[in-house]
Amino acid sequence: MNESTSPLGMTLEMREQVSSWFEQPLGRSLLACEAERLRALLPGLYASNVLQLGRLGGIDLFESCNAPQRFLLESSPVSGDSGVRALPESLPFEHNSIDMVLLPHTLDFCLDPHRVLREVERVLMPESHIVILGFNPYSFWGLKRSMIRRSRRHAPWNGHFIGVHRMKDWLKLLQFEVTHGSMMYYRPPLQKSASLDRFRVLDKLGDRWWPMMGGAYLLAAKKRVEGMTPIQPRWKLSVVRSGKAAQEAATRGIAAKKPDGKQALG
């Protein structure tokens, strides 16, 4: 691995840009919106242990999760018993050992999103969930990104911006069933807090009038394994010990359909 590449598969400069951007007004505003959606979703997903691939800002994205064991994979040295320093492309967990994995824009800023997804599928228990936060290329955000020359893009505009439909196709190939999908943050990507506040009304209008044009999306999917009944293993991790447990969505066009043809609105 190149010396300038961090353990999370990004260059050191890119990792610092991403971390810095989520501390700025626009990044904090988006992260607060995403955390609100997660607070509504996570209590309904059973998990005895959860894994988050990368930290964004200072918000605890697992705040509403009741899992007693939580792990945070970081690129830099970590503190506490729940921290793991490792590659998302090579997770230091056993097969079928994790109940939920959260990827907060992890796929937007890693070098090999497919490989990361395969690793997540490997470590997840059957019938367990993957939860993905990503940037929507078909939005004000995607429009701004397309107007910036590739060589001049900085975080978050140098991210992959993987579309919802493509992400769902990738998940389907790995035998995941999408159970929840929602768009969020219909405001244009403005830097000043006052400007963002003036456009807050767009978040309410967007869910109704242009539900596929949110700046970001949330997807939750369940790992399906035909002919298998999930059995909780005697959980073991050789890298670290676990520490103590630390709106309605716009679903048109995103929510998965159940076998009976009804939509699953999450």
C-alpha positions as a printed NumPy array, in Angstrom:
array([[  0.   ,   0.   ,   0.   ],
       [  1.262,   3.428,  -0.911],
       [  2.576,   5.458,   2.007],
       [  0.179,   8.282,   1.214],
       [ -2.803,   5.943,   1.488],
       [ -4.619,   5.674,   4.789],
       [ -5.881,   2.355,   6.217],
       [ -9.384,   3.277,   5.07 ],
       [ -8.388,   3.074,   1.423],
       [ -8.31 ,   6.852,   0.911],
       [ -5.346,   9.14 ,   0.574],
       [ -4.491,  10.911,   3.795],
       [ -5.381,  14.234,   2.18 ],
       [ -8.834,  12.994,   1.128],
       [ -9.581,  11.596,   4.591],
       [ -8.676,  14.917,   6.2  ],
       [-10.834,  16.79 ,   3.669],
       [-13.857,  14.602,   4.376],
       [-13.474,  14.936,   8.157],
       [-13.029,  18.697,   7.866],
       [-16.048,  19.13 ,   5.576],
       [-18.426,  17.402,   7.999],
       [-17.358,  19.923,  10.646],
       [-18.396,  22.857,   8.438],
       [-21.951,  24.333,   8.443],
       [-23.16 ,  22.426,   5.37 ],
       [-21.622,  19.143,   6.527],
       [-23.009,  19.514,  10.043],
       [-26.461,  20.351,   8.691],
       [-26.521,  17.272,   6.442],
       [-25.182,  15.004,   9.183],
       [-27.857,  16.219,  11.613],
       [-30.534,  15.364,   9.036],
       [-29.04 ,  11.913,   8.48 ],
       [-28.823,  11.271,  12.218],
       [-32.517,  12.152,  12.551],
       [-33.449,   9.577,   9.903],
       [-31.314,   6.942,  11.619],
       [-32.981,   7.65 ,  14.966],
       [-36.305,   6.774,  13.346],
       [-35.002,   3.639,  11.63 ],
       [-32.545,   1.866,  13.921],
       [-34.843,   1.023,  16.878],
       [-36.83 ,  -1.226,  14.531],
       [-33.791,  -3.265,  13.444],
       [-32.721,  -5.997,  15.853],
       [-29.   ,  -6.197,  16.588],
       [-26.915,  -7.552,  19.455],
       [-23.74 ,  -6.095,  17.966],
       [-23.199,  -3.331,  15.409],
       [-20.283,  -2.042,  13.365],
       [-19.803,   1.446,  11.903],
       [-17.265,   1.886,   9.098],
       [-15.798,   5.335,   9.693],
       [-16.732,   8.29 ,  11.893],
       [-18.295,  11.478,  10.548],
       [-18.329,  14.635,  12.64 ],
       [-19.138,  14.54 ,  16.322],
       [-22.605,  12.964,  16.145],
       [-23.249,   9.458,  17.477],
       [-25.109,   7.846,  14.581],
       [-25.946,   4.807,  16.732],
       [-27.615,   6.973,  19.389],
       [-30.993,   5.237,  19.014],
       [-29.581,   1.73 ,  18.587],
       [-30.093,  -0.636,  21.527],
       [-27.283,  -3.059,  20.647],
       [-25.066,  -3.775,  23.683],
       [-21.916,  -4.243,  21.581],
       [-20.744,  -1.487,  19.251],
       [-17.622,  -1.241,  17.148],
       [-16.204,   1.717,  15.236],
       [-13.712,   1.07 ,  12.45 ],
       [-11.327,   3.99 ,  12.061],
       [ -8.305,   4.797,   9.921],
       [ -6.364,   6.561,  12.665],
       [ -5.386,   5.217,  16.095],
       [ -8.518,   4.721,  18.18 ],
       [ -9.206,   4.984,  21.87 ],
       [-11.522,   2.849,  23.946],
       [-12.264,  -0.851,  23.866],
       [-14.775,  -0.533,  20.999],
       [-12.35 ,   0.969,  18.483],
       [-10.969,  -1.025,  15.553],
       [ -8.201,   0.166,  13.248],
       [ -8.456,  -1.788,  10.002],
       [ -9.292,  -1.727,   6.297],
       [-12.985,  -1.836,   5.345],
       [-11.872,  -3.984,   2.41 ],
       [-10.523,  -6.543,   4.899],
       [-12.652,  -6.518,   8.03 ],
       [-11.105,  -8.263,  11.076],
       [-14.315, -10.099,  11.973],
       [-15.386, -13.697,  11.518],
       [-17.888, -14.824,   8.884],
       [-21.533, -14.356,   9.952],
       [-20.662, -12.588,  13.196],
       [-22.18 ,  -9.064,  12.975],
       [-25.874,  -8.123,  13.24 ],
       [-25.734,  -4.68 ,  11.622],
       [-23.188,  -2.647,   9.652],
       [-23.552,   1.103,   9.109],
       [-21.725,   2.75 ,   6.191],
       [-22.006,   6.556,   6.594],
       [-20.789,   7.684,   3.156],
       [-18.119,   4.988,   3.384],
       [-18.778,   3.858,  -0.182],
       [-18.619,   7.444,  -1.449],
       [-15.029,   7.831,  -0.315],
       [-13.395,   4.406,  -0.531],
       [-11.319,   3.257,  -3.495],
       [-13.179,  -0.045,  -4.037],
       [-16.887,   0.126,  -3.076],
       [-17.608,  -3.356,  -4.483],
       [-14.974,  -4.976,  -2.314],
       [-16.216,  -3.186,   0.791],
       [-19.749,  -4.449,   0.131],
       [-18.482,  -8.   ,  -0.311],
       [-16.677,  -7.787,   3.019],
       [-19.806,  -6.475,   4.723],
       [-21.806,  -9.35 ,   3.248],
       [-19.199, -11.803,   4.549],
       [-19.284, -10.657,   8.174],
       [-23.057, -10.102,   8.431],
       [-25.264, -12.764,   9.964],
       [-28.074, -14.107,   7.738],
       [-31.198, -11.915,   8.086],
       [-29.069,  -9.057,   9.444],
       [-28.937,  -5.532,   8.046],
       [-26.651,  -3.221,   6.162],
       [-27.468,   0.509,   6.43 ],
       [-26.002,   2.875,   3.832],
       [-25.839,   6.672,   3.67 ],
       [-24.843,   8.075,   0.275],
       [-24.872,  11.164,  -1.914],
       [-27.481,  11.338,  -4.682],
       [-26.   ,  12.343,  -8.072],
       [-29.463,  13.368,  -9.368],
       [-29.92 ,  16.433,  -7.174],
       [-28.706,  19.983,  -6.633],
       [-25.654,  18.347,  -5.08 ],
       [-24.957,  16.191,  -8.109],
       [-25.452,  19.205, -10.375],
       [-22.869,  21.214,  -8.454],
       [-20.441,  18.296,  -8.558],
       [-20.823,  17.992, -12.346],
       [-19.937,  21.685, -12.74 ],
       [-16.584,  21.308, -10.971],
       [-13.643,  20.073, -13.017],
       [-12.48 ,  16.672, -11.801],
       [ -8.994,  17.973, -11.018],
       [-10.459,  20.726,  -8.823],
       [-12.878,  18.643,  -6.782],
       [-12.502,  18.516,  -3.018],
       [-14.667,  16.85 ,  -0.384],
       [-17.45 ,  16.035,  -0.75 ],
       [-17.418,  16.643,  -4.506],
       [-14.569,  14.167,  -5.085],
       [-16.747,  11.331,  -3.774],
       [-18.247,   8.644,  -6.021],
       [-21.893,   9.838,  -5.695],
       [-23.306,   6.355,  -6.382],
       [-26.949,   6.518,  -7.476],
       [-29.733,   4.724,  -5.605],
       [-30.616,   2.379,  -8.45 ],
       [-27.016,   1.35 ,  -8.976],
       [-26.602,   0.761,  -5.249],
       [-29.729,  -1.398,  -5.192],
       [-28.375,  -3.445,  -8.109],
       [-25.11 ,  -4.038,  -6.25 ],
       [-27.008,  -5.134,  -3.153],
       [-29.225,  -7.474,  -5.157],
       [-26.181,  -9.198,  -6.64 ],
       [-25.008,  -9.931,  -3.099],
       [-28.421, -11.392,  -2.145],
       [-29.54 ,  -8.388,  -0.1  ],
       [-33.209,  -7.391,  -0.017],
       [-33.802,  -3.652,   0.331],
       [-36.263,  -3.108,   3.174],
       [-36.145,   0.678,   3.544],
       [-35.206,   3.617,   1.352],
       [-35.547,   7.347,   1.74 ],
       [-34.257,  10.587,   0.277],
       [-33.424,  13.618,   2.376],
       [-31.968,  17.104,   2.317],
       [-33.49 ,  18.837,  -0.707],
       [-31.782,  22.145,   0.033],
       [-29.058,  23.343,  -2.358],
       [-25.496,  22.891,  -1.052],
       [-24.912,  26.392,   0.32 ],
       [-22.147,  27.12 ,   2.797],
       [-23.737,  29.711,   5.078],
       [-26.022,  28.549,   7.896],
       [-28.425,  31.463,   7.358],
       [-28.882,  30.516,   3.707],
       [-29.472,  26.868,   4.604],
       [-32.123,  27.876,   7.13 ],
       [-33.985,  29.935,   4.503],
       [-34.289,  26.872,   2.254],
       [-35.374,  24.505,   5.024],
       [-38.927,  24.482,   3.625],
       [-37.605,  22.543,   0.617],
       [-37.099,  19.493,   2.821],
       [-40.843,  19.288,   3.438],
       [-41.795,  20.068,  -0.157],
       [-39.24 ,  17.697,  -1.619],
       [-40.655,  14.559,  -0.035],
       [-43.961,  15.276,  -1.773],
       [-43.117,  16.948,  -5.077],
       [-39.66 ,  15.727,  -6.148],
       [-38.943,  12.722,  -3.909],
       [-35.996,  11.38 ,  -5.941],
       [-33.96 ,  14.608,  -5.851],
       [-32.719,  14.716,  -2.277],
       [-29.042,  15.494,  -1.805],
       [-28.523,  12.281,   0.146],
       [-30.249,   8.947,   0.664],
       [-30.534,   6.177,   3.203],
       [-30.876,   2.509,   2.275],
       [-31.361,  -0.445,   4.598],
       [-31.154,  -3.999,   3.283],
       [-31.389,  -7.473,   4.805],
       [-28.956, -10.277,   4.005],
       [-30.913, -13.215,   2.587],
       [-29.477, -16.732,   2.484],
       [-31.738, -19.347,   0.93 ],
       [-32.306, -22.495,   2.971],
       [-30.617, -21.135,   6.089],
       [-32.05 , -20.399,   9.52 ],
       [-30.027, -17.736,  11.327],
       [-28.42 , -18.984,  14.553],
       [-26.706, -16.542,  16.888],
       [-23.039, -17.586,  17.154],
       [-20.841, -17.464,  20.204],
       [-19.566, -14.051,  19.249],
       [-15.808, -13.589,  19.138],
       [-13.475, -10.874,  17.887],
       [ -9.743, -11.346,  18.006],
       [ -8.737,  -7.72 ,  17.383],
       [-10.45 ,  -5.803,  20.194],
       [-12.818,  -6.352,  23.074],
       [-16.171,  -4.704,  23.089],
       [-16.809,  -1.753,  25.359],
       [-20.09 ,  -0.591,  26.917],
       [-22.893,   0.46 ,  24.671],
       [-22.083,   3.843,  24.069],
       [-39.952,  11.387,   9.561],
       [-41.29 ,   9.974,   7.694],
       [-39.119,   9.195,   4.663],
       [-39.584,   9.954,   0.978],
       [-39.936,   6.436,  -0.284],
       [-41.368,   6.729,  -3.775],
       [-39.137,   4.873,  -6.199],
       [-36.719,   3.764,  -3.466],
       [-38.626,   1.434,  -1.177],
       [-38.304,  -2.237,  -1.951],
       [-41.297,  -4.348,  -2.881],
       [-42.233,  -7.387,  -0.875],
       [-43.026, -10.719,  -2.606],
       [-46.76 ,  -9.987,  -2.391],
       [-46.217,  -6.809,  -4.446],
       [-46.806,  -4.352,  -1.592],
       [-44.295,  -1.673,  -0.949],
       [-42.134,  -1.835,   2.132],
       [-41.959,   1.735,   3.292],
       [-39.462,   1.107,   6.074]])
